[in-house]
Amino acid sequence: MSKTFLGIHLVIGTKGRMQTITPEHRRLIYAYFHKVLTDRNCKTIRINGMADHIHLAFNMHPSVALSTMVRDMKSESSRWITNEGHFPHFMGWSKGYYAASFSYEEREAIAEYIKGQETHHSGYGYLQEIQGLVSRTGLTWHDDDFNL
């Protein structure tokens, strides 16, 4: 039997960075994302977010392709959000996303970072956060990556 740990930190934003994920119903969308991960044999480490984006940390199953996971998460959750009606102003997810791998040793630090979303967003917004994440991982920022 193979043993793997494929830690992924994924951030997806709302279309146009619109503030449509209301605080009173956020836990519902987090539970839905947890279900999507579980259905694909992935292990949720932490999910949290703000009105315009969601962070997910998970151990990705080796049989799952990241691009397929993101596509499924976005499309299935959009359908669910539309049917449930808890987020009436939700217009979809942005085209782009941020994803980076992390080691087993980094998992608790990543989980704490995600847990502290409300605290650290008092000092800066989603755009600044995502630009910082992109920069720290050596990726190139393009202004149209996140439906600017």
N, CA, C and O atoms as a GROMACS GRO file, in nm:
protein
  592
    1MET      N    1   0.084  -0.118   0.000
    1MET     CA    2   0.000   0.000   0.000
    1MET      C    3   0.089   0.125   0.000
    1MET      O    4   0.187   0.131   0.074
    2SER      N    5   0.056   0.221  -0.082
    2SER     CA    6   0.132   0.346  -0.090
    2SER      C    7   0.093   0.440   0.022
    2SER      O    8  -0.022   0.442   0.067
    3LYS      N    9   0.188   0.519   0.066
    3LYS     CA   10   0.165   0.621   0.168
    3LYS      C   11   0.208   0.755   0.110
    3LYS      O   12   0.322   0.770   0.066
    4THR      N   13   0.118   0.851   0.112
    4THR     CA   14   0.149   0.982   0.056
    4THR      C   15   0.094   1.092   0.144
    4THR      O   16  -0.006   1.074   0.214
    5PHE      N   17   0.160   1.206   0.140
    5PHE     CA   18   0.105   1.330   0.194
    5PHE      C   19   0.129   1.436   0.089
    5PHE      O   20   0.243   1.474   0.063
    6LEU      N   21   0.022   1.482   0.029
    6LEU     CA   22   0.028   1.585  -0.075
    6LEU      C   23  -0.051   1.705  -0.027
    6LEU      O   24  -0.166   1.726  -0.067
    7GLY      N   25   0.011   1.785   0.059
    7GLY     CA   26  -0.056   1.901   0.117
    7GLY      C   27  -0.076   2.010   0.013
    7GLY      O   28   0.017   2.048  -0.058
    8ILE      N   29  -0.198   2.059   0.005
    8ILE     CA   30  -0.233   2.165  -0.090
    8ILE      C   31  -0.301   2.279  -0.015
    8ILE      O   32  -0.393   2.257   0.064
    9HIS      N   33  -0.254   2.401  -0.041
    9HIS     CA   34  -0.320   2.523   0.007
    9HIS      C   35  -0.384   2.585  -0.116
    9HIS      O   36  -0.315   2.630  -0.207
   10LEU      N   37  -0.517   2.587  -0.117
   10LEU     CA   38  -0.594   2.636  -0.231
   10LEU      C   39  -0.673   2.759  -0.188
   10LEU      O   40  -0.733   2.762  -0.081
   11VAL      N   41  -0.673   2.861  -0.273
   11VAL     CA   42  -0.753   2.980  -0.248
   11VAL      C   43  -0.835   3.007  -0.374
   11VAL      O   44  -0.782   3.018  -0.484
   12ILE      N   45  -0.966   3.016  -0.354
   12ILE     CA   46  -1.054   3.053  -0.465
   12ILE      C   47  -1.132   3.177  -0.424
   12ILE      O   48  -1.175   3.190  -0.310
   13GLY      N   49  -1.149   3.266  -0.519
   13GLY     CA   50  -1.219   3.391  -0.493
   13GLY      C   51  -1.350   3.398  -0.567
   13GLY      O   52  -1.373   3.326  -0.664
   14THR      N   53  -1.435   3.484  -0.520
   14THR     CA   54  -1.562   3.505  -0.588
   14THR      C   55  -1.538   3.586  -0.715
   14THR      O   56  -1.441   3.660  -0.726
   15LYS      N   57  -1.627   3.570  -0.808
   15LYS     CA   58  -1.619   3.642  -0.935
   15LYS      C   59  -1.619   3.793  -0.906
   15LYS      O   60  -1.705   3.844  -0.834
   16GLY      N   61  -1.521   3.861  -0.964
   16GLY     CA   62  -1.510   4.005  -0.945
   16GLY      C   63  -1.478   4.046  -0.802
   16GLY      O   64  -1.493   4.162  -0.765
   17ARG      N   65  -1.435   3.950  -0.721
   17ARG     CA   66  -1.406   3.973  -0.579
   17ARG      C   67  -1.526   4.034  -0.505
   17ARG      O   68  -1.510   4.112  -0.412
   18MET      N   69  -1.645   3.996  -0.548
   18MET     CA   70  -1.766   4.046  -0.484
   18MET      C   71  -1.781   3.983  -0.345
   18MET      O   72  -1.751   3.865  -0.326
   19GLN      N   73  -1.828   4.062  -0.251
   19GLN     CA   74  -1.843   4.020  -0.111
   19GLN      C   75  -1.977   3.946  -0.095
   19GLN      O   76  -2.073   4.001  -0.041
   20THR      N   77  -1.982   3.822  -0.142
   20THR     CA   78  -2.109   3.751  -0.147
   20THR      C   79  -2.120   3.630  -0.053
   20THR      O   80  -2.227   3.571  -0.042
   21ILE      N   81  -2.012   3.595   0.014
   21ILE     CA   82  -2.016   3.480   0.105
   21ILE      C   83  -2.045   3.535   0.245
   21ILE      O   84  -1.954   3.576   0.317
   22THR      N   85  -2.170   3.535   0.281
   22THR     CA   86  -2.214   3.599   0.405
   22THR      C   87  -2.168   3.522   0.529
   22THR      O   88  -2.167   3.399   0.529
   23PRO      N   89  -2.129   3.595   0.634
   23PRO     CA   90  -2.077   3.530   0.755
   23PRO      C   91  -2.174   3.430   0.818
   23PRO      O   92  -2.131   3.326   0.869
   24GLU      N   93  -2.302   3.459   0.814
   24GLU     CA   94  -2.398   3.370   0.880
   24GLU      C   95  -2.414   3.235   0.810
   24GLU      O   96  -2.466   3.140   0.870
   25HIS      N   97  -2.369   3.225   0.685
   25HIS     CA   98  -2.383   3.099   0.612
   25HIS      C   99  -2.250   3.039   0.565
   25HIS      O  100  -2.250   2.939   0.494
   26ARG      N  101  -2.139   3.100   0.603
   26ARG     CA  102  -2.008   3.051   0.557
   26ARG      C  103  -1.985   2.905   0.592
   26ARG      O  104  -1.933   2.828   0.511
   27ARG      N  105  -2.024   2.866   0.711
   27ARG     CA  106  -1.999   2.728   0.754
   27ARG      C  107  -2.068   2.627   0.664
   27ARG      O  108  -2.022   2.513   0.650
   28LEU      N  109  -2.178   2.667   0.602
   28LEU     CA  110  -2.246   2.576   0.508
   28LEU      C  111  -2.160   2.548   0.385
   28LEU      O  112  -2.151   2.434   0.340
   29ILE      N  113  -2.098   2.652   0.332
   29ILE     CA  114  -2.014   2.630   0.214
   29ILE      C  115  -1.887   2.555   0.254
   29ILE      O  116  -1.836   2.475   0.176
   30TYR      N  117  -1.835   2.581   0.374
   30TYR     CA  118  -1.718   2.506   0.420
   30TYR      C  119  -1.753   2.357   0.431
   30TYR      O  120  -1.674   2.272   0.390
   31ALA      N  121  -1.869   2.327   0.485
   31ALA     CA  122  -1.912   2.187   0.497
   31ALA      C  123  -1.929   2.125   0.358
   31ALA      O  124  -1.897   2.008   0.338
   32TYR      N  125  -1.978   2.203   0.264
   32TYR     CA  126  -1.994   2.150   0.129
   32TYR      C  127  -1.857   2.118   0.068
   32TYR      O  128  -1.840   2.012   0.008
   33PHE      N  129  -1.760   2.209   0.083
   33PHE     CA  130  -1.626   2.183   0.031
   33PHE      C  131  -1.564   2.062   0.100
   33PHE      O  132  -1.496   1.982   0.036
   34HIS      N  133  -1.586   2.048   0.228
   34HIS     CA  134  -1.537   1.930   0.301
   34HIS      C  135  -1.594   1.802   0.239
   34HIS      O  136  -1.523   1.703   0.222
   35LYS      N  137  -1.723   1.804   0.205
   35LYS     CA  138  -1.786   1.688   0.142
   35LYS      C  139  -1.724   1.658   0.006
   35LYS      O  140  -1.699   1.541  -0.026
   36VAL      N  141  -1.699   1.760  -0.074
   36VAL     CA  142  -1.636   1.740  -0.205
   36VAL      C  143  -1.498   1.676  -0.188
   36VAL      O  144  -1.463   1.584  -0.261
   37LEU      N  145  -1.422   1.725  -0.091
   37LEU     CA  146  -1.289   1.668  -0.065
   37LEU      C  147  -1.301   1.523  -0.019
   37LEU      O  148  -1.230   1.436  -0.069
   38THR      N  149  -1.389   1.497   0.074
   38THR     CA  150  -1.408   1.362   0.128
   38THR      C  151  -1.451   1.265   0.019
   38THR      O  152  -1.404   1.152   0.014
   39ASP      N  153  -1.542   1.309  -0.067
   39ASP     CA  154  -1.589   1.224  -0.177
   39ASP      C  155  -1.477   1.182  -0.272
   39ASP      O  156  -1.488   1.083  -0.345
   40ARG      N  157  -1.368   1.259  -0.271
   40ARG     CA  158  -1.254   1.229  -0.358
   40ARG      C  159  -1.135   1.174  -0.279
   40ARG      O  160  -1.021   1.180  -0.325
   41ASN      N  161  -1.164   1.122  -0.162
   41ASN     CA  162  -1.063   1.060  -0.075
   41ASN      C  163  -0.953   1.156  -0.031
   41ASN      O  164  -0.841   1.113  -0.002
   42CYS      N  165  -0.984   1.284  -0.025
   42CYS     CA  166  -0.890   1.383   0.026
   42CYS      C  167  -0.924   1.411   0.172
   42CYS      O  168  -1.039   1.394   0.214
   43LYS      N  169  -0.826   1.452   0.248
   43LYS     CA  170  -0.845   1.479   0.390
   43LYS      C  171  -0.839   1.629   0.415
   43LYS      O  172  -0.737   1.693   0.386
   44THR      N  173  -0.946   1.685   0.467
   44THR     CA  174  -0.950   1.827   0.499
   44THR      C  175  -0.862   1.856   0.620
   44THR      O  176  -0.868   1.785   0.721
   45ILE      N  177  -0.782   1.959   0.609
   45ILE     CA  178  -0.701   2.005   0.721
   45ILE      C  179  -0.764   2.131   0.782
   45ILE      O  180  -0.780   2.139   0.903
   46ARG      N  181  -0.799   2.229   0.699
   46ARG     CA  182  -0.864   2.351   0.748
   46ARG      C  183  -0.931   2.421   0.632
   46ARG      O  184  -0.878   2.424   0.520
   47ILE      N  185  -1.049   2.478   0.659
   47ILE     CA  186  -1.120   2.562   0.562
   47ILE      C  187  -1.166   2.687   0.637
   47ILE      O  188  -1.219   2.678   0.747
   48ASN      N  189  -1.144   2.802   0.576
   48ASN     CA  190  -1.192   2.928   0.631
   48ASN      C  191  -1.185   3.032   0.520
   48ASN      O  192  -1.125   3.008   0.416
   49GLY      N  193  -1.246   3.144   0.542
   49GLY     CA  194  -1.241   3.247   0.439
   49GLY      C  195  -1.307   3.375   0.481
   49GLY      O  196  -1.337   3.398   0.598
   50MET      N  197  -1.328   3.456   0.383
   50MET     CA  198  -1.390   3.587   0.400
   50MET      C  199  -1.504   3.599   0.300
   50MET      O  200  -1.538   3.502   0.232
   51ALA      N  201  -1.563   3.715   0.291
   51ALA     CA  202  -1.679   3.734   0.205
   51ALA      C  203  -1.647   3.719   0.056
   51ALA      O  204  -1.736   3.696  -0.024
   52ASP      N  205  -1.519   3.732   0.020
   52ASP     CA  206  -1.482   3.727  -0.122
   52ASP      C  207  -1.385   3.615  -0.159
   52ASP      O  208  -1.341   3.608  -0.273
   53HIS      N  209  -1.350   3.529  -0.064
   53HIS     CA  210  -1.260   3.419  -0.098
   53HIS      C  211  -1.259   3.313   0.011
   53HIS      O  212  -1.299   3.337   0.125
   54ILE      N  213  -1.212   3.194  -0.028
   54ILE     CA  214  -1.205   3.081   0.065
   54ILE      C  215  -1.069   3.015   0.051
   54ILE      O  216  -1.018   2.994  -0.059
   55HIS      N  217  -1.011   2.983   0.168
   55HIS     CA  218  -0.886   2.907   0.175
   55HIS      C  219  -0.919   2.764   0.214
   55HIS      O  220  -1.002   2.740   0.301
   56LEU      N  221  -0.853   2.670   0.150
   56LEU     CA  222  -0.867   2.529   0.186
   56LEU      C  223  -0.728   2.468   0.198
   56LEU      O  224  -0.643   2.487   0.111
   57ALA      N  225  -0.705   2.396   0.304
   57ALA     CA  226  -0.583   2.317   0.319
   57ALA      C  227  -0.628   2.172   0.326
   57ALA      O  228  -0.716   2.138   0.405
   58PHE      N  229  -0.567   2.088   0.245
   58PHE     CA  230  -0.608   1.948   0.244
   58PHE      C  231  -0.494   1.860   0.197
   58PHE      O  232  -0.401   1.905   0.131
   59ASN      N  233  -0.505   1.733   0.232
   59ASN     CA  234  -0.413   1.630   0.186
   59ASN      C  235  -0.480   1.568   0.064
   59ASN      O  236  -0.580   1.497   0.076
   60MET      N  237  -0.424   1.594  -0.053
   60MET     CA  238  -0.486   1.549  -0.177
   60MET      C  239  -0.451   1.402  -0.204
   60MET      O  240  -0.335   1.361  -0.193
   61HIS      N  241  -0.550   1.326  -0.238
   61HIS     CA  242  -0.530   1.187  -0.272
   61HIS      C  243  -0.450   1.181  -0.402
   61HIS      O  244  -0.475   1.260  -0.493
   62PRO      N  245  -0.354   1.088  -0.414
   62PRO     CA  246  -0.269   1.085  -0.533
   62PRO      C  247  -0.343   1.052  -0.664
   62PRO      O  248  -0.289   1.073  -0.772
   63SER      N  249  -0.464   1.002  -0.655
   63SER     CA  250  -0.539   0.971  -0.778
   63SER      C  251  -0.613   1.093  -0.833
   63SER      O  252  -0.674   1.085  -0.940
   64VAL      N  253  -0.608   1.204  -0.762
   64VAL     CA  254  -0.683   1.324  -0.800
   64VAL      C  255  -0.589   1.426  -0.863
   64VAL      O  256  -0.483   1.455  -0.809
   65ALA      N  257  -0.628   1.481  -0.976
   65ALA     CA  258  -0.553   1.589  -1.039
   65ALA      C  259  -0.602   1.722  -0.981
   65ALA      O  260  -0.723   1.743  -0.967
   66LEU      N  261  -0.509   1.810  -0.948
   66LEU     CA  262  -0.547   1.937  -0.887
   66LEU      C  263  -0.643   2.016  -0.975
   66LEU      O  264  -0.743   2.070  -0.926
   67SER      N  265  -0.616   2.025  -1.104
   67SER     CA  266  -0.703   2.103  -1.192
   67SER      C  267  -0.844   2.045  -1.196
   67SER      O  268  -0.942   2.120  -1.202
   68THR      N  269  -0.855   1.914  -1.192
   68THR     CA  270  -0.987   1.850  -1.189
   68THR      C  271  -1.057   1.880  -1.056
   68THR      O  272  -1.177   1.908  -1.054
   69MET      N  273  -0.982   1.874  -0.948
   69MET     CA  274  -1.038   1.903  -0.815
   69MET      C  275  -1.094   2.046  -0.811
   69MET      O  276  -1.206   2.068  -0.766
   70VAL      N  277  -1.015   2.141  -0.857
   70VAL     CA  278  -1.058   2.281  -0.854
   70VAL      C  279  -1.180   2.300  -0.943
   70VAL      O  280  -1.276   2.366  -0.903
   71ARG      N  281  -1.177   2.244  -1.062
   71ARG     CA  282  -1.291   2.255  -1.153
   71ARG      C  283  -1.418   2.199  -1.088
   71ARG      O  284  -1.523   2.263  -1.090
   72ASP      N  285  -1.406   2.080  -1.030
   72ASP     CA  286  -1.521   2.017  -0.965
   72ASP      C  287  -1.570   2.098  -0.846
   72ASP      O  288  -1.690   2.115  -0.827
   73MET      N  289  -1.477   2.146  -0.766
   73MET     CA  290  -1.516   2.225  -0.647
   73MET      C  291  -1.593   2.349  -0.688
   73MET      O  292  -1.697   2.381  -0.630
   74LYS      N  293  -1.542   2.419  -0.788
   74LYS     CA  294  -1.608   2.541  -0.832
   74LYS      C  295  -1.744   2.513  -0.894
   74LYS      O  296  -1.843   2.577  -0.859
   75SER      N  297  -1.750   2.418  -0.986
   75SER     CA  298  -1.877   2.393  -1.054
   75SER      C  299  -1.982   2.332  -0.962
   75SER      O  300  -2.097   2.375  -0.964
   76GLU      N  301  -1.943   2.234  -0.882
   76GLU     CA  302  -2.040   2.171  -0.792
   76GLU      C  303  -2.087   2.267  -0.684
   76GLU      O  304  -2.205   2.270  -0.651
   77SER      N  305  -1.995   2.347  -0.629
   77SER     CA  306  -2.037   2.440  -0.525
   77SER      C  307  -2.122   2.553  -0.583
   77SER      O  308  -2.216   2.599  -0.517
   78SER      N  309  -2.093   2.597  -0.704
   78SER     CA  310  -2.177   2.700  -0.768
   78SER      C  311  -2.319   2.650  -0.786
   78SER      O  312  -2.416   2.722  -0.760
   79ARG      N  313  -2.331   2.527  -0.830
   79ARG     CA  314  -2.464   2.467  -0.848
   79ARG      C  315  -2.536   2.457  -0.713
   79ARG      O  316  -2.654   2.491  -0.702
   80TRP      N  317  -2.465   2.410  -0.611
   80TRP     CA  318  -2.522   2.397  -0.477
   80TRP      C  319  -2.564   2.533  -0.422
   80TRP      O  320  -2.673   2.546  -0.366
   81ILE      N  321  -2.477   2.634  -0.436
   81ILE     CA  322  -2.507   2.768  -0.386
   81ILE      C  323  -2.633   2.821  -0.452
   81ILE      O  324  -2.719   2.878  -0.386
   82THR      N  325  -2.644   2.804  -0.582
   82THR     CA  326  -2.762   2.851  -0.656
   82THR      C  327  -2.888   2.781  -0.608
   82THR      O  328  -2.991   2.846  -0.589
   83ASN      N  329  -2.880   2.650  -0.586
   83ASN     CA  330  -2.998   2.574  -0.543
   83ASN      C  331  -3.038   2.602  -0.399
   83ASN      O  332  -3.157   2.603  -0.367
   84GLU      N  333  -2.940   2.624  -0.311
   84GLU     CA  334  -2.968   2.645  -0.169
   84GLU      C  335  -3.023   2.783  -0.140
   84GLU      O  336  -3.107   2.799  -0.051
   85GLY      N  337  -2.978   2.883  -0.212
   85GLY     CA  338  -3.028   3.018  -0.194
   85GLY      C  339  -2.974   3.094  -0.073
   85GLY      O  340  -3.026   3.202  -0.042
   86HIS      N  341  -2.873   3.042  -0.005
   86HIS     CA  342  -2.817   3.112   0.112
   86HIS      C  343  -2.728   3.229   0.074
   86HIS      O  344  -2.700   3.316   0.157
   87PHE      N  345  -2.682   3.232  -0.049
   87PHE     CA  346  -2.592   3.337  -0.096
   87PHE      C  347  -2.654   3.400  -0.221
   87PHE      O  348  -2.608   3.377  -0.332
   88PRO      N  349  -2.759   3.481  -0.203
   88PRO     CA  350  -2.838   3.529  -0.317
   88PRO      C  351  -2.762   3.618  -0.414
   88PRO      O  352  -2.804   3.632  -0.529
   89HIS      N  353  -2.652   3.680  -0.372
   89HIS     CA  354  -2.579   3.769  -0.461
   89HIS      C  355  -2.456   3.703  -0.524
   89HIS      O  356  -2.382   3.767  -0.598
   90PHE      N  357  -2.436   3.575  -0.495
   90PHE     CA  358  -2.322   3.501  -0.548
   90PHE      C  359  -2.336   3.488  -0.700
   90PHE      O  360  -2.439   3.443  -0.749
   91MET      N  361  -2.231   3.527  -0.772
   91MET     CA  362  -2.234   3.522  -0.919
   91MET      C  363  -2.135   3.420  -0.976
   91MET      O  364  -2.119   3.411  -1.097
   92GLY      N  365  -2.071   3.344  -0.889
   92GLY     CA  366  -1.976   3.244  -0.935
   92GLY      C  367  -1.838   3.269  -0.876
   92GLY      O  368  -1.816   3.362  -0.799
   93TRP      N  369  -1.746   3.182  -0.916
   93TRP     CA  370  -1.607   3.191  -0.870
   93TRP      C  371  -1.522   3.256  -0.977
   93TRP      O  372  -1.554   3.249  -1.095
   94SER      N  373  -1.414   3.317  -0.937
   94SER     CA  374  -1.322   3.378  -1.032
   94SER      C  375  -1.260   3.271  -1.121
   94SER      O  376  -1.258   3.153  -1.087
   95LYS      N  377  -1.210   3.314  -1.234
   95LYS     CA  378  -1.148   3.222  -1.329
   95LYS      C  379  -1.021   3.160  -1.270
   95LYS      O  380  -0.999   3.040  -1.282
   96GLY      N  381  -0.940   3.241  -1.206
   96GLY     CA  382  -0.813   3.193  -1.153
   96GLY      C  383  -0.825   3.137  -1.013
   96GLY      O  384  -0.929   3.146  -0.949
   97TYR      N  385  -0.716   3.080  -0.968
   97TYR     CA  386  -0.706   3.032  -0.830
   97TYR      C  387  -0.561   3.026  -0.791
   97TYR      O  388  -0.472   3.031  -0.877
   98TYR      N  389  -0.535   3.017  -0.664
   98TYR     CA  390  -0.400   3.001  -0.613
   98TYR      C  391  -0.391   2.864  -0.551
   98TYR      O  392  -0.479   2.823  -0.476
   99ALA      N  393  -0.284   2.792  -0.581
   99ALA     CA  394  -0.259   2.663  -0.516
   99ALA      C  395  -0.109   2.646  -0.500
   99ALA      O  396  -0.031   2.674  -0.590
  100ALA      N  397  -0.072   2.598  -0.383
  100ALA     CA  398   0.068   2.568  -0.355
  100ALA      C  399   0.073   2.443  -0.268
  100ALA      O  400  -0.016   2.418  -0.188
  101SER      N  401   0.178   2.366  -0.286
  101SER     CA  402   0.194   2.248  -0.203
  101SER      C  403   0.264   2.288  -0.073
  101SER      O  404   0.331   2.390  -0.065
  102PHE      N  405   0.245   2.204   0.028
  102PHE     CA  406   0.316   2.225   0.155
  102PHE      C  407   0.350   2.089   0.214
  102PHE      O  408   0.286   1.988   0.184
  103SER      N  409   0.451   2.089   0.297
  103SER     CA  410   0.498   1.965   0.357
  103SER      C  411   0.415   1.928   0.480
  103SER      O  412   0.339   2.010   0.532
  104TYR      N  413   0.432   1.806   0.523
  104TYR     CA  414   0.364   1.759   0.644
  104TYR      C  415   0.402   1.846   0.764
  104TYR      O  416   0.318   1.877   0.848
  105GLU      N  417   0.529   1.885   0.771
  105GLU     CA  418   0.576   1.968   0.880
  105GLU      C  419   0.514   2.108   0.880
  105GLU      O  420   0.504   2.171   0.985
  106GLU      N  421   0.472   2.156   0.765
  106GLU     CA  422   0.413   2.290   0.752
  106GLU      C  423   0.262   2.292   0.775
  106GLU      O  424   0.203   2.399   0.781
  107ARG      N  425   0.199   2.176   0.788
  107ARG     CA  426   0.053   2.168   0.791
  107ARG      C  427  -0.010   2.250   0.903
  107ARG      O  428  -0.112   2.316   0.881
  108GLU      N  429   0.048   2.248   1.022
  108GLU     CA  430  -0.012   2.324   1.132
  108GLU      C  431   0.003   2.474   1.112
  108GLU      O  432  -0.088   2.549   1.145
  109ALA      N  433   0.115   2.519   1.057
  109ALA     CA  434   0.133   2.661   1.029
  109ALA      C  435   0.034   2.708   0.923
  109ALA      O  436  -0.024   2.816   0.934
  110ILE      N  437   0.013   2.627   0.820
  110ILE     CA  438  -0.085   2.660   0.715
  110ILE      C  439  -0.225   2.664   0.775
  110ILE      O  440  -0.302   2.756   0.747
  111ALA      N  441  -0.258   2.566   0.857
  111ALA     CA  442  -0.391   2.562   0.921
  111ALA      C  443  -0.413   2.685   1.008
  111ALA      O  444  -0.522   2.743   1.006
  112GLU      N  445  -0.312   2.727   1.083
  112GLU     CA  446  -0.323   2.846   1.167
  112GLU      C  447  -0.339   2.972   1.083
  112GLU      O  448  -0.416   3.061   1.118
  113TYR      N  449  -0.266   2.979   0.973
  113TYR     CA  450  -0.279   3.093   0.882
  113TYR      C  451  -0.424   3.102   0.831
  113TYR      O  452  -0.483   3.210   0.830
  114ILE      N  453  -0.479   2.990   0.791
  114ILE     CA  454  -0.615   2.988   0.739
  114ILE      C  455  -0.715   3.018   0.850
  114ILE      O  456  -0.812   3.091   0.829
  115LYS      N  457  -0.693   2.964   0.966
  115LYS     CA  458  -0.782   2.990   1.081
  115LYS      C  459  -0.787   3.140   1.113
  115LYS      O  460  -0.891   3.190   1.156
  116GLY      N  461  -0.676   3.212   1.094
  116GLY     CA  462  -0.668   3.353   1.130
  116GLY      C  463  -0.712   3.450   1.024
  116GLY      O  464  -0.671   3.566   1.027
  117GLN      N  465  -0.793   3.408   0.930
  117GLN     CA  466  -0.836   3.495   0.821
  117GLN      C  467  -0.896   3.628   0.869
  117GLN      O  468  -0.856   3.734   0.822
  118GLU      N  469  -0.989   3.622   0.962
  118GLU     CA  470  -1.055   3.745   1.008
  118GLU      C  471  -0.955   3.841   1.070
  118GLU      O  472  -0.964   3.962   1.051
  119THR      N  473  -0.859   3.788   1.144
  119THR     CA  474  -0.760   3.871   1.211
  119THR      C  475  -0.669   3.940   1.112
  119THR      O  476  -0.653   4.062   1.116
  120HIS      N  477  -0.608   3.863   1.022
  120HIS     CA  478  -0.512   3.930   0.934
  120HIS      C  479  -0.576   4.010   0.822
  120HIS      O  480  -0.510   4.092   0.759
  121HIS      N  481  -0.704   3.988   0.794
  121HIS     CA  482  -0.770   4.071   0.693
  121HIS      C  483  -0.817   4.204   0.747
  121HIS      O  484  -0.872   4.285   0.673
  122SER      N  485  -0.796   4.227   0.876
  122SER     CA  486  -0.825   4.361   0.928
  122SER      C  487  -0.719   4.460   0.880
  122SER      O  488  -0.740   4.581   0.883
  123GLY      N  489  -0.604   4.408   0.836
  123GLY     CA  490  -0.495   4.494   0.791
  123GLY      C  491  -0.481   4.504   0.640
  123GLY      O  492  -0.418   4.598   0.591
  124TYR      N  493  -0.537   4.410   0.565
  124TYR     CA  494  -0.526   4.414   0.420
  124TYR      C  495  -0.633   4.326   0.357
  124TYR      O  496  -0.690   4.239   0.424
  125GLY      N  497  -0.657   4.348   0.231
  125GLY     CA  498  -0.765   4.277   0.161
  125GLY      C  499  -0.717   4.155   0.085
  125GLY      O  500  -0.600   4.120   0.085
  126TYR      N  501  -0.813   4.092   0.020
  126TYR     CA  502  -0.789   3.970  -0.056
  126TYR      C  503  -0.684   3.990  -0.166
  126TYR      O  504  -0.595   3.907  -0.182
  127LEU      N  505  -0.695   4.099  -0.239
  127LEU     CA  506  -0.602   4.123  -0.349
  127LEU      C  507  -0.458   4.130  -0.298
  127LEU      O  508  -0.368   4.070  -0.356
  128GLN      N  509  -0.436   4.202  -0.190
  128GLN     CA  510  -0.301   4.211  -0.132
  128GLN      C  511  -0.255   4.074  -0.081
  128GLN      O  512  -0.138   4.038  -0.098
  129GLU      N  513  -0.346   4.000  -0.021
  129GLU     CA  514  -0.310   3.867   0.030
  129GLU      C  515  -0.269   3.774  -0.084
  129GLU      O  516  -0.165   3.709  -0.076
  130ILE      N  517  -0.349   3.768  -0.189
  130ILE     CA  518  -0.322   3.674  -0.296
  130ILE      C  519  -0.194   3.714  -0.372
  130ILE      O  520  -0.118   3.628  -0.414
  131GLN      N  521  -0.171   3.845  -0.388
  131GLN     CA  522  -0.047   3.890  -0.451
  131GLN      C  523   0.073   3.849  -0.366
  131GLN      O  524   0.176   3.809  -0.420
  132GLY      N  525   0.061   3.859  -0.234
  132GLY     CA  526   0.168   3.817  -0.145
  132GLY      C  527   0.195   3.668  -0.152
  132GLY      O  528   0.311   3.626  -0.156
  133LEU      N  529   0.089   3.588  -0.153
  133LEU     CA  530   0.106   3.443  -0.166
  133LEU      C  531   0.173   3.407  -0.297
  133LEU      O  532   0.264   3.324  -0.300
  134VAL      N  533   0.129   3.468  -0.405
  134VAL     CA  534   0.186   3.442  -0.537
  134VAL      C  535   0.335   3.479  -0.536
  134VAL      O  536   0.418   3.402  -0.585
  135SER      N  537   0.367   3.593  -0.482
  135SER     CA  538   0.506   3.639  -0.478
  135SER      C  539   0.593   3.547  -0.392
  135SER      O  540   0.704   3.511  -0.433
  136ARG      N  541   0.544   3.508  -0.274
  136ARG     CA  542   0.622   3.424  -0.183
  136ARG      C  543   0.649   3.285  -0.240
  136ARG      O  544   0.745   3.219  -0.201
  137THR      N  545   0.566   3.240  -0.332
  137THR     CA  546   0.589   3.108  -0.391
  137THR      C  547   0.662   3.116  -0.525
  137THR      O  548   0.674   3.016  -0.596
  138GLY      N  549   0.711   3.236  -0.560
  138GLY     CA  550   0.791   3.252  -0.680
  138GLY      C  551   0.713   3.248  -0.810
  138GLY      O  552   0.770   3.228  -0.917
  139LEU      N  553   0.582   3.269  -0.801
  139LEU     CA  554   0.499   3.268  -0.921
  139LEU      C  555   0.489   3.410  -0.977
  139LEU      O  556   0.525   3.506  -0.910
  140THR      N  557   0.441   3.422  -1.099
  140THR     CA  558   0.427   3.551  -1.164
  140THR      C  559   0.283   3.599  -1.155
  140THR      O  560   0.190   3.525  -1.187
  141TRP      N  561   0.266   3.722  -1.112
  141TRP     CA  562   0.134   3.782  -1.100
  141TRP      C  563   0.093   3.844  -1.234
  141TRP      O  564   0.172   3.915  -1.297
  142HIS      N  565  -0.031   3.818  -1.276
  142HIS     CA  566  -0.090   3.882  -1.393
  142HIS      C  567  -0.220   3.947  -1.348
  142HIS      O  568  -0.300   3.884  -1.278
  143ASP      N  569  -0.242   4.072  -1.386
  143ASP     CA  570  -0.359   4.145  -1.338
  143ASP      C  571  -0.492   4.080  -1.370
  143ASP      O  572  -0.590   4.103  -1.299
  144ASP      N  573  -0.498   3.999  -1.476
  144ASP     CA  574  -0.626   3.936  -1.511
  144ASP      C  575  -0.644   3.798  -1.448
  144ASP      O  576  -0.744   3.732  -1.475
  145ASP      N  577  -0.550   3.753  -1.365
  145ASP     CA  578  -0.560   3.620  -1.304
  145ASP      C  579  -0.684   3.601  -1.218
  145ASP      O  580  -0.740   3.492  -1.213
  146PHE      N  581  -0.726   3.706  -1.152
  146PHE     CA  582  -0.835   3.693  -1.057
  146PHE      C  583  -0.950   3.788  -1.090
  146PHE      O  584  -1.011   3.847  -1.000
  147ASN      N  585  -0.979   3.802  -1.219
  147ASN     CA  586  -1.092   3.884  -1.267
  147ASN      C  587  -1.085   4.026  -1.215
  147ASN      O  588  -1.182   4.077  -1.159
  148LEU      N  589  -0.972   4.090  -1.232
  148LEU     CA  590  -0.957   4.226  -1.183
  148LEU      C  591  -1.030   4.315  -1.276
  148LEU      O  592  -1.032   4.437  -1.256
   0.00000   0.00000   0.00000
